[in-house]
């Protein structure tokens, strides 16, 4: 009986791991490509930054946001000829059953999508995807994420496409 129950649990765990691995593989596939700018901020770095104290009010807001974060990965390319192709390729890798879509915007030729992965009322990961004919951005932010505060993070990062995080607000439950 225990073996019968164990097999479905192992299958579910392997499936969830494989879904997240698809996004990891996408990052890995392009991180050495010179057309892309790659940013990786480790959990240790977020921990160190959250301990820095100053009298600067803007810094304190930024520090408050990064305190619950565990990782940031960004893959971005400007002046790239195949931005929409990359957007569609990445879009196909996002496991729709694992993420909840928060925002979709198409403005002219620019496409923006934002998803979250949560457990209960806690956001564990935010995924941002931007595609245009000459631009591509994929951002994954993990940790304990407060959507009301995440727009402050976009102001502190000088990464093209991250400005779209300002559009995110706490989702109603």
N, C-alpha and C positions, 0 to 999 in steps of 0.2 A: 504494500500500500504506500509506504514512504517513497519508494522508487517511482511509483506512478505520479505522485505529487511533485517530486523533485524534478522530473523531466520538463514539465511545462514551465516551472520557475527558471530553470537553466536556459530554456529557449527564450523566454521573455528577457532575461538579463543579457543574453548574447545579442538579441535583436536591438535592444536599447543601446548597447555598447557599439554595435555596428552602425547605427544611425549617427551617433556622435562622431564616430570614426570617419564617416563620409565627409564631414566638414573638416576634420583634422587632415584628412588626405588631400582635400582641395587646397588647404593652406600649404601643406608640404609640397604639393605638386608645383606650386608657383613661387615659393619663398626664395629660391635661388635664381629665379628669372630676373634679369637686370632691368626689365621694363617696369618692375614693381618696386614700391617702397614697402618694406616689411617692418612692423613694429610688434614687439613682444615685451610685455611687462609682467614679470613674475609675481607670484604671491608675496615673496620676500620683499620685493621692491615696494609693493603697496603697503606692506606692514611698516617698513622703514619710513616711508613718506607720511603715513598717518601719525607718526610720533613727532614730527617736526612741528614746533610751536612758534608762533610769531604774532606780532600785533596787527599784521595786515588782515583786514576783514575779508578780502577776497580769498586770500590763502586759507583762512579758517573755514570758509564755505567749501572750498575745493577739498580741504583735508577731511571735512565731515563726510563728503561723498566717497572718497577713496578708502575710508576706514573699513567698510564692509566688503570691499572688492578683493577678489582672489586672482584675477588674471585679465589681461587684455591682449588680444591679437588683432592686428590690422593688416590687411593686404590691400594696397591701393595703387592705381596707375592713372596718370593723366597723360593726355596726348597719345593715347593708345588707339590703334585702328580698329580693334575688335572688342571694344568695351561691352557692346550688347551681346556678343557671342559669349563672353565670359560671364555676364550677368545671367544669361539663360542657363549656362552650364552650372553655375553655383546654385541657381534657383532650383534646378532639378535635384540637387544634393540635399536641400533642406528637408528633413523628415517632417511632413505636415502633421503626423500623428504625435510628434514629440513637442512641437512648438505651437504656440497660439499666436496668430497674426494680430498685431496691434494696429498697424498702419500700412496703407498702400497709397502711394501718390504717383501719378504720372503727370508730369508737367512738360508739355512739348515732347522732346525726345528723352527726357530724364525720367527714370523709374526709381522709386524708393520703396523698400519694404522693410518693416521692422517686426520682429517676432520676439516672444519671450518664452522661456521655459520656467515653469513655476511648480511649487508644491504648496498647496494651500494658498495663503496670502503672501508668500515670500517668493520674490522673483530670484531665480538662481542663475539665469543667463539671459542676456539680451543679444540678439543677432540683428545687425543692420546690413542691408545689401543695397547698393546704389549702382545703377547702370545707365550709361548714355553712350552714344556712338564713339565718343573719345574719352570716356572716363569709366572707371570701375572701382568700387570700394566694397570690401567685406570686412566687417568688424564683429568680433565676438567679445563680449564683456561678461565675466562670470563673478559670482560671489553673491552677497546679500545686497540686492539692488533696490534702492528707493527711487521710483520713477519720477517723483516730484523733484528730486535732487540731481538726477542724472543730466539734466540740461546744463547745470553748472559745470559738469565735467567737460562738456563739449566746448565751453568757452576757454577752458584751460589747456585743451589739446589743439595744437596747430596742425591738424591733419585734414586734408581736403575730404569733404563728404561727411565728416563727423557733425557738421552743423545741423544735420537732420535730426540729431538727438534732441534738439530743442523742441521738436514737435511732439515729443513723448510726454505724456502726463499719466498720473496714476490711473490705471484702468478700474472701472467700476465693477464691483463684485456683486 
